Amino acid sequence: MSLEIQPLDDALGAEVSGLDLSRDLTSEEIGAVQDAFLKHHLLCFRSDPLAPQDFATLSRHFGDPQLQLIRKSRHDDVPEISVLDSTYKRPEDKPADLKLNRKAGWHTDDSYFEVPAKVTLLQSIEIPDIGGHTQFCNTRKAYEELPDTDKKRVEGLLAVHAYDTMRAPARAQKRTKQEEAETPEVVHPLIRTHEDTGAKAFYFNPNRTDRIVDMGRAESDALLDWVHDTITQDKYRYDHEWRVGDILIWDNRCLVHSVNVDFPVGQTRLHQRILLKGSRPQ
């Protein structure tokens, strides 16, 4: 079977087929996949669940893995992998207001670091019968389609990213003292230039972006609310319905994502994840 890359949606994403992920990829295959990644921002590989070490090997075709902040989520044998179990184990674990589940908020991974992860790899191990899909929005396209007046409005603005912000409806996972020390507030440009393509995109994390630098709270909140509404329009969105074993690889520099957290209590939703080292946003 030859390598094929088919778009998943007009907004973003492509499905890659014709690769045997159980073997080493050729340089030609790696080059074609990397080019497709930069074009589509998200790639989907249909697969069986990979052993943790094989998953880590696959990730290195796209960059260097980094350790997740929260130690208790790290895999015991392959620590660059995070084990993400979002199962509602008891009825009281599922809030009546689903916005109070942190995963429901739009976000981009790791923006609370001075040097955030550039890429996320996520593989489904077990999934519920209904719900639980992951939604993505293209912040590059959202920026590129702005009127020039709005581009001038956001040009040069800096935003404070924190591990948690009261702007988010749900509170972040608790950190240890060591993890708190590793995550002070950081400042990133609101409009980020992609270091591999030169394209500009909104770099905004509704779960972590707290305020605009040198702007009053009311004005800052109004601007960030407008950014949120702008980037999450349906025309910029792709919803991924998981199959067991699916591997998604996406670009945190120009996408945000959220989870449909309305799935049944007691049905396992389990993924393995790897984050890849990036560079400081410019």
Secondary structure as UniProt FT lines:
FT   STRAND          4..7
FT   STRAND          14..17
FT   TURN            21..22
FT   HELIX           27..40
FT   STRAND          42..45
FT   HELIX           52..59
FT   TURN            60..62
FT   STRAND          65..66
FT   HELIX           71..73
FT   TURN            79..80
FT   STRAND          81..85
FT   HELIX           91..93
FT   HELIX           98..100
FT   HELIX           102..104
FT   TURN            109..112
FT   STRAND          119..126
FT   STRAND          134..138
FT   HELIX           139..144
FT   HELIX           148..154
FT   TURN            155..156
FT   STRAND          158..161
FT   TURN            166..167
FT   HELIX           177..181
FT   STRAND          186..189
FT   STRAND          191..193
FT   TURN            195..197
FT   STRAND          200..202
FT   TURN            206..208
FT   STRAND          209..212
FT   TURN            213..214
FT   HELIX           217..231
FT   HELIX           234..236
FT   STRAND          237..240
FT   TURN            244..245
FT   STRAND          247..251
FT   TURN            252..254
FT   STRAND          255..259
FT   TURN            265..266
FT   STRAND          270..276
//
